Amino acid sequence: MVRVGFYVILLAMISACDADRALNVSAYKDVNEFQALQETQRAKTEFLAYTHQIAVDVDHSALSSVFNSVIETCVHETEYVCLIMRSEESGGEYAYGHITLRVSPNGIDKYKRLVTESGELAAQSMHAEDLTAAVKDTEKRLEMLNSYQARLQKLEQNPNVNVDALIKLSSEMAEVQTQIEFAQGQKAKLYQRINMDVLEITLQSSRDTTFYGPIGDALSTFADNVADGLSVFITAMAYLLPWLLLLMLLIWLLRLFWGRRKRRS
């Protein structure tokens, strides 16, 4: 009875460990893992710029179709704003794809699920950049420039200003207008970065693990391997040929010397 009780307790402990392990894996595989944190932080800080990174393992044969599916979905996106910032795909034995998107915050979950439905989630992360200082500085600079421009315009309307002063005034107003437009462009870029999240998608795949995969790889590279073998053989012969000639000469000289010695004896 004691031994039976021991096995029952042991099985219960193993089951509990398996349950905990399954819980951790399922939590890790939740592509929406950071959404609650992101919403909480957005409520506290208005000017946060988010970058999401996700890596997915996909089948070697399916990587290209998943890659194209993400590209096509973003290009024809109607529900959310989506821009393709970078795309890169590489085939071969260890194929991979990398896509960088700029998406509306509410659309991040859609593209995460799009890639994870076709593979297995390997890793994901999120980091935020606080742009509050940059936004405040840009807005303050714009406010100062607009105030300065208004004073210059008021001074321009003064009838007592002479011609030389008007020329200098016009030049200064043109410079201020240039600075205002530059600051407005900076502000627009900052707000675009804040209002649209960056999503970096990495699709990775190792070599084909099916039974016929290595055979197919060998057949596909057969001609290249033959050419490589011939090139190695020719190179080896080029290195060995002078030594072979030298060895043949030495053998001939030794035989000649040995023959003369035998005749003398």
Secondary structure as UniProt FT lines:
FT   HELIX           2..28
FT   TURN            31..34
FT   HELIX           35..44
FT   STRAND          48..57
FT   TURN            60..62
FT   HELIX           63..75
FT   STRAND          82..90
FT   STRAND          96..103
FT   HELIX           105..107
FT   HELIX           108..116
FT   TURN            117..118
FT   STRAND          120..130
FT   HELIX           132..156
FT   TURN            159..160
FT   HELIX           163..195
FT   STRAND          197..204
FT   TURN            211..212
FT   HELIX           213..220
FT   HELIX           222..264
//
